[in-house]
Amino acid sequence: MAMNSSVNEFILFGLTQDPRKQKAIFGIFLMFYLATLLGNFLIVVTIKRSRTLGSPMYFFLFYLSFADACFSTTTAPRLIVDALSQQKTISYNECMTQVFAVHFFGCMEIFVLILMAFDRYVAICKPLRYTTIMNRHVCTVLVILGWVGSCIHSSAQIFLALRLPFCGPNVIDHYFCDLQPLLKLACMDTYVINLLVVSNSGAICTVSFTILLISYVIILYSLRNHSAEGRRKALSTCTSHFIVVVLFFGPCIFIYTRPATTFPVDKVVAVFYTIGTPLLNPLIYTLRNTEVKIAMKKLWCSKV
């Protein structure tokens, strides 16, 4: 509990206050959430159990699906339960835990997407050295660095959040605890803290997005020398990565790279990256990937 805070719980405003719309939100997001868990669980188990999906790309996809399931779980269950409950309160400690978890798994997703782009870059631009560069040890170290980086990022966010004093209104105009809506409630001048949030979350989103764009440009440029079949295969993989990247980073950059203002549209935009991306990732990666589809059929049809 913060030393300088007289507020020990918050009320989450949610996506809407309209009872009819809330029932719709409950139904729609419950379906979305269950589909997200099912899709990501299928990918995680298939990659773990399948002998054909041993390449680094699937090693990273395993962690992307794991991060997706966790990321979705940090916000969706609360939104679903709150849609039906009269009292949408969240304790101060729960709220801070949510800030940490959202940023931890969100950041992990960003790092894994970068690792996947790096993997494609090595596979397409340095095919002969691919197995030496992307060996299992290197991949494991890269993923561990991703976890450590995420932990540093979310610790910085929580450090800022714990310094905010709350003494007045405690209604958070959002469906989960995040720094932007919390800054509006703090009874202090939040200019500096807001700058720090932008330079932390905003910078991570923008820099990562730029790195990913550059890597795709390099990959596309080096595809000139490949055969038509090689080009088609590489393009299909990169396209699916690119769709995910745009869906995830577009909303993130919109929310975290601007001064201390919150727009009514923020909540809808947040739905895209907190609930939309984790739901779409398994679809995009499986529907566009023959190897995963074959492995799933083998694994699950033999079980059934």
C-alpha positions as CSV (number, residue, x, y, z in Angstrom):
1,M,0.0,0.0,0.0
2,A,1.4,3.4,-0.9
3,M,2.4,5.6,2.0
4,N,0.9,8.8,0.6
5,S,-2.5,7.4,-0.6
6,S,-5.8,7.6,1.2
7,V,-7.5,5.5,-1.4
8,N,-7.5,1.8,-0.8
9,E,-9.7,0.7,-3.7
10,F,-10.7,1.9,-7.1
11,I,-13.9,1.5,-9.2
12,L,-13.3,0.4,-12.8
13,F,-15.7,2.2,-15.1
14,G,-15.5,-0.6,-17.7
15,L,-16.2,-0.2,-21.4
16,T,-19.7,1.1,-20.9
17,Q,-22.3,1.7,-18.2
18,D,-25.3,0.7,-20.3
19,P,-26.8,-2.5,-18.8
20,R,-27.9,-3.9,-22.2
21,K,-24.4,-3.3,-23.7
22,Q,-22.8,-4.8,-20.7
23,K,-24.7,-8.1,-21.3
24,A,-23.4,-8.1,-24.9
25,I,-19.9,-7.3,-23.7
26,F,-20.1,-10.2,-21.3
27,G,-21.1,-12.7,-24.0
28,I,-18.8,-11.4,-26.7
29,F,-15.7,-11.2,-24.6
30,L,-16.3,-14.5,-22.8
31,M,-16.3,-16.1,-26.2
32,F,-13.2,-14.2,-27.3
33,Y,-11.3,-15.1,-24.1
34,L,-12.2,-18.8,-24.3
35,A,-11.2,-18.8,-28.0
36,T,-7.9,-17.1,-27.1
37,L,-7.1,-19.6,-24.4
38,L,-8.0,-22.6,-26.6
39,G,-6.1,-21.3,-29.6
40,N,-2.9,-20.5,-27.7
41,F,-3.1,-23.7,-25.6
42,L,-3.4,-25.7,-28.8
43,I,-0.3,-24.1,-30.2
44,V,1.7,-24.5,-27.0
45,V,0.8,-28.2,-26.6
46,T,1.3,-28.9,-30.3
47,I,4.8,-27.4,-30.4
48,K,5.8,-29.1,-27.1
49,R,4.6,-32.5,-28.3
50,S,5.4,-32.4,-32.0
51,R,8.7,-33.8,-33.3
52,T,8.5,-31.8,-36.6
53,L,8.2,-28.4,-35.0
54,G,11.7,-28.2,-33.5
55,S,13.0,-25.2,-35.4
56,P,13.8,-21.8,-33.6
57,M,10.7,-20.2,-35.3
58,Y,8.4,-22.6,-33.4
59,F,10.5,-22.3,-30.2
60,F,9.7,-18.6,-30.3
61,L,6.1,-19.2,-31.4
62,F,5.7,-21.3,-28.2
63,Y,6.7,-18.4,-26.1
64,L,4.5,-15.9,-28.1
65,S,1.5,-18.1,-27.5
66,F,2.3,-18.5,-23.8
67,A,2.8,-14.7,-23.4
68,D,-0.5,-14.2,-25.4
69,A,-2.5,-16.4,-23.1
70,C,-1.1,-14.7,-20.0
71,F,-1.4,-11.2,-21.4
72,S,-5.1,-11.8,-22.2
73,T,-5.7,-13.3,-18.7
74,T,-4.4,-10.1,-17.1
75,T,-7.4,-8.0,-18.4
76,A,-10.1,-10.2,-20.0
77,P,-11.5,-12.1,-17.0
78,R,-11.9,-8.9,-15.0
79,L,-13.7,-7.2,-17.9
80,I,-16.0,-10.2,-18.3
81,V,-16.8,-10.5,-14.6
82,D,-17.3,-6.7,-14.2
83,A,-19.7,-6.7,-17.1
84,L,-22.2,-8.5,-14.9
85,S,-21.4,-7.3,-11.4
86,Q,-22.9,-4.1,-9.9
87,Q,-19.8,-3.3,-7.8
88,K,-16.8,-3.0,-10.1
89,T,-14.2,-2.4,-7.4
90,I,-10.5,-3.4,-7.5
91,S,-8.3,-3.1,-4.4
92,Y,-5.2,-0.8,-4.6
93,N,-2.9,-3.8,-4.4
94,E,-4.8,-5.7,-7.1
95,C,-4.7,-2.7,-9.3
96,M,-0.9,-2.4,-8.9
97,T,-0.5,-6.1,-9.6
98,Q,-2.5,-5.6,-12.8
99,V,-0.3,-2.7,-14.0
100,F,2.7,-4.9,-13.5
101,A,1.3,-8.0,-15.2
102,V,-0.1,-6.1,-18.2
103,H,3.2,-4.5,-18.9
104,F,5.2,-7.6,-18.1
105,F,3.4,-9.9,-20.6
106,G,2.8,-7.1,-23.1
107,C,6.5,-6.4,-23.2
108,M,7.4,-10.1,-23.4
109,E,5.2,-10.3,-26.5
110,I,7.1,-7.4,-28.1
111,F,10.4,-9.0,-27.4
112,V,9.3,-12.4,-28.8
113,L,8.0,-10.7,-32.0
114,I,11.4,-9.1,-32.4
115,L,13.1,-12.5,-31.9
116,M,10.8,-14.0,-34.5
117,A,11.7,-11.3,-37.0
118,F,15.4,-11.8,-36.2
119,D,15.0,-15.5,-36.8
120,R,13.3,-14.9,-40.2
121,Y,16.1,-12.4,-41.1
122,V,18.8,-15.0,-40.3
123,A,16.9,-17.8,-42.1
124,I,16.4,-15.7,-45.3
125,C,19.6,-13.6,-45.4
126,K,22.1,-16.0,-44.0
127,P,20.6,-19.5,-44.8
128,L,24.0,-21.3,-44.7
129,R,24.9,-20.1,-41.2
130,Y,21.3,-20.4,-39.9
131,T,21.8,-23.5,-37.8
132,T,25.0,-22.2,-36.2
133,I,23.7,-18.8,-35.4
134,M,20.2,-19.9,-34.2
135,N,21.2,-22.9,-32.2
136,R,19.1,-24.0,-29.2
137,H,21.4,-22.4,-26.7
138,V,21.3,-19.0,-28.4
139,C,17.5,-19.1,-28.6
140,T,17.2,-20.0,-24.9
141,V,19.5,-17.1,-23.9
142,L,17.5,-14.7,-26.2
143,V,14.2,-15.7,-24.6
144,I,15.7,-15.4,-21.0
145,L,16.9,-11.9,-22.0
146,G,13.3,-11.2,-23.1
147,W,11.9,-12.2,-19.7
148,V,14.6,-10.1,-17.9
149,G,13.9,-7.1,-20.2
150,S,10.1,-7.4,-19.6
151,C,10.7,-7.6,-15.8
152,I,12.9,-4.4,-15.9
153,H,10.2,-2.6,-18.0
154,S,7.3,-3.5,-15.8
155,S,9.3,-2.9,-12.6
156,A,9.9,0.7,-13.8
157,Q,6.2,1.1,-14.5
158,I,5.2,-0.2,-11.1
159,F,7.8,2.0,-9.4
160,L,6.1,5.1,-11.1
161,A,2.6,3.9,-10.2
162,L,3.5,3.3,-6.5
163,R,4.7,6.9,-6.2
164,L,1.3,8.3,-7.2
165,P,-0.7,9.7,-4.3
166,F,-4.5,9.2,-4.6
167,C,-6.7,11.3,-2.3
168,G,-9.9,12.1,-4.2
169,P,-12.0,10.5,-6.9
170,N,-11.3,6.8,-7.3
171,V,-13.2,5.9,-10.5
172,I,-10.8,4.7,-13.2
173,D,-12.3,5.4,-16.6
174,H,-11.0,2.1,-18.1
175,Y,-11.6,-1.6,-17.9
176,F,-8.2,-2.4,-16.3
177,C,-5.6,-0.5,-14.3
178,D,-3.0,1.2,-16.4
179,L,-0.8,4.2,-15.8
180,Q,-2.5,6.6,-18.2
181,P,-5.9,6.5,-16.4
182,L,-4.3,6.4,-13.0
183,L,-2.3,9.5,-13.7
184,K,-5.6,11.4,-14.2
185,L,-6.7,10.5,-10.6
186,A,-3.4,11.3,-8.9
187,C,-3.5,14.4,-6.7
188,M,-0.1,15.8,-7.8
189,D,1.5,17.3,-10.8
190,T,2.0,14.2,-13.0
191,Y,3.9,16.0,-15.9
192,V,7.3,14.4,-15.0
193,I,5.9,10.9,-14.4
194,N,4.0,11.1,-17.6
195,L,7.2,11.9,-19.5
196,L,8.8,8.9,-17.9
197,V,5.9,6.7,-18.9
198,V,6.1,7.9,-22.5
199,S,9.9,7.5,-22.5
200,N,9.5,3.9,-21.1
201,S,6.4,2.3,-22.7
202,G,6.3,4.8,-25.6
203,A,9.9,4.3,-26.5
204,I,9.8,0.5,-26.2
205,C,6.8,0.4,-28.6
206,T,8.2,2.9,-31.1
207,V,11.7,1.6,-31.2
208,S,10.6,-2.0,-31.4
209,F,8.1,-1.2,-34.2
210,T,10.9,0.6,-36.1
211,I,13.3,-2.3,-35.7
212,L,10.7,-4.7,-36.9
213,L,9.9,-2.5,-40.0
214,I,13.6,-2.3,-40.9
215,S,14.0,-6.0,-40.5
216,Y,11.1,-6.7,-42.9
217,V,12.5,-4.2,-45.4
218,I,15.9,-6.0,-45.3
219,I,14.2,-9.4,-45.6
220,L,12.1,-8.3,-48.6
221,Y,15.1,-6.7,-50.3
222,S,17.1,-9.9,-49.9
223,L,14.3,-12.0,-51.3
224,R,15.1,-10.7,-54.8
225,N,17.7,-13.4,-55.3
226,H,15.5,-16.3,-54.2
227,S,13.5,-18.7,-56.4
228,A,9.8,-18.0,-56.9
229,E,8.9,-20.8,-54.5
230,G,11.3,-19.6,-51.9
231,R,10.0,-16.1,-52.2
232,R,6.4,-17.2,-51.9
233,K,7.1,-19.3,-48.7
234,A,9.2,-16.5,-47.1
235,L,6.6,-13.9,-48.0
236,S,3.8,-15.9,-46.5
237,T,5.6,-16.2,-43.2
238,C,6.6,-12.6,-43.1
239,T,3.1,-11.4,-44.0
240,S,1.6,-13.2,-41.1
241,H,4.2,-11.7,-38.8
242,F,3.7,-8.3,-40.2
243,I,-0.1,-8.4,-39.7
244,V,0.4,-9.3,-36.0
245,V,3.0,-6.6,-35.6
246,V,0.7,-3.8,-37.0
247,L,-2.3,-5.0,-35.0
248,F,-0.3,-5.0,-31.8
249,F,1.9,-1.9,-32.2
250,G,-0.5,0.5,-33.9
251,P,-2.8,0.7,-30.8
252,C,0.2,0.6,-28.4
253,I,2.0,3.5,-30.1
254,F,-1.3,5.5,-30.2
255,I,-1.8,5.1,-26.4
256,Y,1.7,5.3,-25.0
257,T,3.5,8.0,-27.1
258,R,1.5,11.1,-26.3
259,P,1.3,13.6,-23.5
260,A,-1.0,13.2,-20.5
261,T,-4.4,13.2,-22.3
262,T,-6.8,10.3,-22.3
263,F,-9.4,10.1,-25.1
264,P,-12.7,8.2,-24.9
265,V,-11.5,6.0,-27.8
266,D,-8.5,4.8,-25.7
267,K,-10.5,2.0,-24.2
268,V,-11.7,0.7,-27.6
269,V,-8.1,0.9,-28.9
270,A,-6.8,-0.9,-25.8
271,V,-9.2,-3.8,-26.6
272,F,-7.3,-4.3,-29.8
273,Y,-4.0,-5.1,-28.2
274,T,-5.1,-6.6,-24.9
275,I,-7.8,-8.9,-26.2
276,G,-7.7,-8.7,-30.1
277,T,-4.0,-9.6,-30.7
278,P,-3.9,-12.6,-28.4
279,L,-7.0,-13.9,-30.1
280,L,-5.8,-13.3,-33.6
281,N,-2.2,-14.5,-33.2
282,P,-3.0,-18.2,-33.0
283,L,-5.3,-17.8,-36.0
284,I,-2.8,-15.9,-38.1
285,Y,0.1,-18.3,-37.3
286,T,-1.8,-21.5,-37.7
287,L,-4.1,-20.7,-40.7
288,R,-1.1,-19.4,-42.7
289,N,1.3,-22.1,-41.7
290,T,1.1,-25.5,-43.3
291,E,3.7,-27.2,-40.9
292,V,1.7,-26.2,-37.8
293,K,-1.6,-27.4,-39.4
294,I,-0.1,-30.8,-40.3
295,A,1.5,-31.2,-36.9
296,M,-1.9,-30.3,-35.2
297,K,-3.8,-32.8,-37.3
298,K,-1.3,-35.5,-36.6
299,L,-1.2,-34.8,-32.9
300,W,-4.9,-34.2,-32.2
301,C,-6.4,-36.6,-34.7
302,S,-4.3,-39.5,-33.3
303,K,-5.6,-38.6,-29.8
304,V,-9.2,-38.4,-30.9
